[in-house]
């Protein structure tokens, strides 16, 4: 058996540690580790944004502007909101400093690297399950038409469009990180029925 020099072993260990190290100062993208509210009732966009901020700050990220990747429908004289218009222009990095997209076009095209090993929660750990993420969006980041936002993230009634954080599914749009399939409802039980938990993506806009 070939023995590796001690220097090579130490170097490899250091490289592994560097790759797996939590880097909150560089983090500008994460998957929420816990739900923000009761099913699809997140307290609206403001409540979802505040949830992103609380989780990021608890993980060591300070002084950044965080936004939930969520679309909303026009309502009460307010225009519709597209998720892609809320999150800045990139680039974005996960909690280990790995770039997941360099721009909005990269994020919503084939060049993003969101997947099983990079869709990390705010503490730098892998999001193994569930993989359904609330988005209310089409693949290009715009509002998905119809009943797709749990009444603009204020209700456990209705439905929402979901994305797959691990891009797993195998058929049709199932490999989409932001527009894989519609939920069975907006309760936690409905989310869990298809592999969800009321989680969503957070992006730093600065």
Legacy VTK file of the C-alpha trace (Angstrom):
# vtk DataFile Version 3.0
C-alpha trace
ASCII
DATASET POLYDATA
POINTS 206 float
0.000 0.000 0.000
1.325 3.455 -0.921
1.799 5.776 2.057
1.041 9.450 1.553
3.569 11.919 2.946
2.410 13.590 6.155
2.533 17.003 4.446
0.076 15.817 1.809
-2.269 14.467 4.468
-2.178 17.751 6.386
-2.738 19.747 3.206
-5.716 17.614 2.242
-7.194 17.997 5.726
-6.792 21.766 5.579
-8.407 21.931 2.148
-11.342 19.853 3.356
-11.766 22.101 6.392
-11.666 25.194 4.202
-14.303 23.794 1.862
-16.628 22.818 4.703
-16.137 25.934 6.846
-19.141 28.097 7.607
-18.548 31.567 6.105
-21.381 33.835 7.337
-19.669 37.035 6.163
-19.680 35.791 2.560
-23.069 34.070 2.674
-25.709 35.676 0.438
-27.974 32.671 -0.203
-29.469 29.981 1.973
-32.447 27.707 2.474
-34.398 28.423 5.638
-33.819 25.775 8.287
-37.237 26.156 9.933
-40.676 27.395 8.786
-41.573 31.061 9.217
-45.173 30.568 10.292
-48.234 28.404 10.004
-47.992 26.676 6.626
-48.260 29.257 3.863
-49.066 32.057 6.303
-45.643 33.689 6.552
-46.917 37.116 7.518
-46.709 38.268 3.916
-43.478 39.288 2.226
-42.517 41.411 5.232
-42.808 38.435 7.553
-40.822 36.197 5.198
-38.067 38.808 4.837
-37.862 39.211 8.604
-37.529 35.430 8.971
-34.598 35.451 6.525
-32.950 38.247 8.488
-33.384 36.559 11.870
-31.945 33.261 10.669
-29.005 34.928 8.915
-28.116 37.055 11.923
-28.408 34.101 14.286
-25.930 32.274 12.033
-23.449 35.172 12.214
-24.308 37.259 9.150
-24.465 40.914 10.151
-25.663 44.099 8.478
-27.022 42.632 5.250
-30.365 43.164 3.552
-32.179 39.850 3.176
-35.159 39.065 0.971
-37.265 35.934 0.590
-37.434 34.488 -2.917
-41.216 34.747 -3.213
-43.615 36.202 -5.768
-46.983 37.771 -4.954
-50.117 38.493 -6.982
-51.652 41.938 -7.530
-54.054 42.739 -4.706
-55.734 45.758 -3.131
-54.302 48.189 -5.642
-50.787 46.786 -5.195
-48.959 45.480 -8.251
-47.768 41.897 -8.533
-44.239 41.200 -7.310
-41.794 38.869 -9.055
-39.353 36.953 -6.880
-36.461 37.713 -9.240
-37.000 41.459 -8.785
-36.562 41.278 -5.018
-33.118 39.765 -4.608
-30.561 42.104 -6.156
-28.261 41.310 -9.053
-25.771 38.823 -7.578
-23.401 37.122 -7.359
-24.675 34.881 -4.573
-22.752 32.476 -2.354
-23.912 29.797 0.051
-22.804 29.510 3.672
-19.570 27.760 2.677
-18.585 30.451 0.205
-19.546 28.456 -2.896
-21.014 30.564 -5.697
-24.460 29.384 -6.732
-25.023 32.036 -9.422
-23.209 35.086 -10.757
-26.210 37.040 -12.006
-29.981 36.945 -12.365
-29.619 35.375 -15.801
-27.322 32.678 -14.408
-29.676 32.040 -11.499
-32.652 31.531 -13.802
-30.759 29.658 -16.482
-28.658 26.515 -16.768
-25.583 28.047 -15.130
-26.749 28.068 -11.512
-25.273 25.422 -9.225
-28.172 25.061 -6.797
-28.509 21.392 -5.921
-28.248 18.699 -3.294
-24.742 19.686 -2.140
-25.033 23.477 -2.420
-28.555 24.345 -1.228
-27.370 24.809 2.337
-29.236 26.155 5.334
-27.928 29.308 7.035
-25.550 27.380 9.300
-23.765 25.761 6.368
-25.331 22.319 6.654
-26.990 20.477 3.797
-30.736 20.630 3.432
-31.372 16.922 3.067
-35.143 16.959 3.502
-37.635 18.364 2.705
-36.765 19.506 -0.801
-39.940 21.460 -1.684
-39.356 25.221 -1.449
-42.094 27.853 -1.506
-41.665 30.249 -4.442
-44.964 31.088 -6.158
-42.871 31.543 -9.269
-42.232 30.381 -12.792
-38.802 29.158 -13.872
-37.828 32.678 -14.968
-38.558 34.047 -11.496
-41.826 35.781 -12.349
-45.170 35.202 -10.662
-46.776 31.868 -11.505
-50.316 32.582 -12.740
-53.412 31.503 -10.869
-53.682 30.458 -7.232
-49.983 30.021 -6.492
-48.949 32.126 -3.476
-51.019 30.951 -0.480
-53.013 34.199 -0.724
-49.814 36.241 -0.923
-48.239 34.322 1.953
-50.928 35.241 4.468
-53.048 32.094 4.565
-53.186 28.328 4.984
-55.805 28.300 2.218
-55.063 28.035 -1.480
-52.019 26.616 -3.230
-48.477 27.578 -4.169
-45.836 26.759 -6.743
-42.863 24.887 -5.293
-39.266 24.390 -6.362
-36.908 21.471 -5.641
-33.793 22.564 -3.770
-31.993 19.364 -4.785
-33.246 19.454 -8.402
-34.389 15.867 -7.996
-37.544 14.380 -9.446
-36.654 13.020 -12.853
-39.639 14.056 -14.955
-40.832 17.262 -16.605
-40.188 20.293 -14.441
-39.297 18.242 -11.347
-35.643 19.192 -11.705
-36.405 22.910 -11.336
-35.089 24.646 -8.225
-37.881 27.251 -8.299
-40.838 25.917 -10.330
-41.194 22.142 -10.028
-44.862 21.555 -9.171
-47.867 22.947 -7.353
-48.580 22.132 -3.723
-51.569 20.156 -2.541
-52.578 23.057 -0.320
-51.072 25.658 2.005
-51.113 23.841 5.344
-48.004 22.191 6.756
-49.720 18.839 6.272
-50.260 19.621 2.587
-46.643 20.681 2.167
-45.390 17.525 3.863
-47.531 15.371 1.591
-45.278 16.149 -1.383
-41.940 16.530 0.401
-42.111 20.013 1.870
-42.048 21.825 5.167
-42.897 25.450 4.489
-39.266 26.383 3.776
-38.026 28.894 1.211
-34.928 30.552 -0.250
-33.309 33.711 1.147
-31.003 36.029 -0.823
-28.944 39.039 0.245
-29.581 42.017 -1.983
-26.263 43.779 -1.222
LINES 1 207
206 0 1 2 3 4 5 6 7 8 9 10 11 12 13 14 15 16 17 18 19 20 21 22 23 24 25 26 27 28 29 30 31 32 33 34 35 36 37 38 39 40 41 42 43 44 45 46 47 48 49 50 51 52 53 54 55 56 57 58 59 60 61 62 63 64 65 66 67 68 69 70 71 72 73 74 75 76 77 78 79 80 81 82 83 84 85 86 87 88 89 90 91 92 93 94 95 96 97 98 99 100 101 102 103 104 105 106 107 108 109 110 111 112 113 114 115 116 117 118 119 120 121 122 123 124 125 126 127 128 129 130 131 132 133 134 135 136 137 138 139 140 141 142 143 144 145 146 147 148 149 150 151 152 153 154 155 156 157 158 159 160 161 162 163 164 165 166 167 168 169 170 171 172 173 174 175 176 177 178 179 180 181 182 183 184 185 186 187 188 189 190 191 192 193 194 195 196 197 198 199 200 201 202 203 204 205
